[in-house]
Amino acid sequence: MKEKVLIANRGEIAIRIAEACQSLGLDFVLVYTGADEDSEHVRRYLDSKSNKNRAWRISNYTDPNDILSVADYTKCTAIHPGYGFFSEDFRFARRVTIRNRPLTFIGPKWEVIKDLGDKINTKRVANKLGIPTIPGTDAPIYNEIEAEAIAENILEKQEIQGIAEPSVLVKAAAGGGGMGIEEVLQPEQFRRVYRQIQNYAKRQFGDGGVLIEQCLRDYNHLEVQLVCSRHNERVYFGTRNCTIQSTGRQKRVEAAPGFDSSCFSYDFDPDDVLNKIVQYSLKLADHVKYDNVGTWEWIVARDGSPYLLEVNTRIQVENDVSARISYLKKKHPNLIREQIRLALGDKMGYSQKKIKFKGACIELRVVAEDTRRGFQPWIGTISRFDFPRHDWSAVYTHVPFDRPYVIPSDYDPNLALAIVWGADVDEAKERGRRFLNEVVIEGENGKGEPILTNIPYLKDNIDNLLRF
Amino acid sequence: MDDSYVNEILAQYRADPYGYVDSHTIHTGSINFYVKKDEKVEGVSGEWRHISGTKLYSLHREGNDKPVFSRSSGIVSSIRTDLEGKFVEAGEKVITIRYPLKKREIIEKILRRVLVPFKAPERAKYFFSLDIQSRIDKFGHRSVAVKPGDEILTMSLMKRDTPIYYQGEPGIIHSVYFQPGITMEQDEPLIGICPAEKLPVIQKVINRVKAEWE
């Protein structure tokens, strides 16, 4: 039977998945909410005049009943969750695959997501395998007094180690994507922050559990991109560096490879550290029999010590950064295409030896936000939106080029992902600057004030890439 | 606010003393209607509002029937019978109920024009701040006074929580127009503030509507 994919996501990733399906010769449908009616991911595929409607309105991207009822009605055989929403929800993956009319979940098996999708469990499994993790709790804490004692203990240990400015991070255990995290420097601040995070966690995620960890300073945030199949095949597509993040710890600029000696004089052998995190990632992937795409997130301290942060059991926003430094038969791979193909049961068809790494790549996330006011989201209407076209760049966006677009306030104000690549990091940086100078974004908010984007911030930060 | 202003508002409601409630499908599924056009329907009732209104339609999906009941008593003024038995998307307008406005609603609508509105700064979801919410829980919102600079609300926008500080005339929170977690449009009033000196005027409006409205 020919496969048909339901794309259970929005924005640029929905478009990228649709295009990957088309390149594999697969039929597909998309879902959308009322707030996204004007998004390009809907308009491009909405044809209400014919019976071949490919975009279906649902109540919410997180309503599994709506998604599954559309999947059944449109006779889909597989669901691609994209990133965010249900992408790392093992219950959803299980429900998709175990039902009267089973569907293929395009992602790892639900058992694997259960093992690794939960960052607390990941920490426990990693600790068992001798993979280094950040000092702190490995279970959610619900009791304020217990939480305070743990925080005090972590702060004390840092003082004993002679760490300047000891601090702890209080995180919503069920959170992710940098949301619901606050830093505490003084023990007397702890209760207020704890209550604030617990309240946020209850409201946003329905679970008030928090994690408490040592706050590492002066580090780089790295990622290892793995691609695995249902046939016990596992390869990696290099490393990425995504240290440049908003104050809410959301990534803004990413680069591959993870370190480059031309950018900074490291206190360690960068190749050795990168190799170490790749090997640790593969070790954990082997242990849990990982079987689709996934990203292993690492913190590397200034002295080169790596700590596993979490595993993202899904396709990552920045997957194409890895693809643009990787070559399979002299071509850049499409990791979303690989993800779909492997989830549907294909064998990989290549080994690690066949993957060649060359050059450097940078991703710039163009967001409507006020970077000077804590990356405050900007809401308004975009009246003009255009990007340069080069053979060394790619743009992924759901914002239309040919009509005004009101940014929906229900979701993050991400406008586009711009990818630039070059023969080395210097060339990629130079092209990144040139690209940003050529971008045109115009618009205004309800008060008639002009649009605010993070483009100046992106320009300022290109030089800070791959540095401590 | 003089009597002629109140007269003018009341005349508007006398000319069209009806409210209209649209029912949109709350999710996807196959739809089956249980009412017809011009049929009388009952709204939710009972001491604890525990008795459901008339069953309007049901949505079937994932092996479950989701019945949707009328929230107001009135007449079915329009219905999409062309969708009977078909798969519908979420958010489809399927039924409109016309109902006679009650005194309480007329008062609330007039007060909305009279009270000092505190408007939504952005299209977002709103919650009372922890302190204000605990005072409301204890004493009721009409006993909670606010003044400029007080942190009264939390704006949840794109998953970020931002404190909102009150700006405007000091007074008590007389009316609350938002529901926690439901998106409010920019510039929609979130709460209606009644300055202390306006309380007698507000009471006069309430008494007048109570006395004059049948």
Interface residues (C-beta under 8 A of the other chain):
Chain A: T33 G34 W56 R57 I58 S59 D63 N65 D66 L68 S69 V70 Y73 N100 M179 R195 N199 Y200 R203 Q204 G248 Q376 P377 I379 S409 D410 Y411 D412 P413 G446
Chain B: I26 H27 T28 G29 R61 E62 G63 N64 F87 E89 A90 G91 E92 E122 R123 A124 F127 L130 S156 L157 M158 K159 R160 D161 T162 G181 T183 Q186 D187
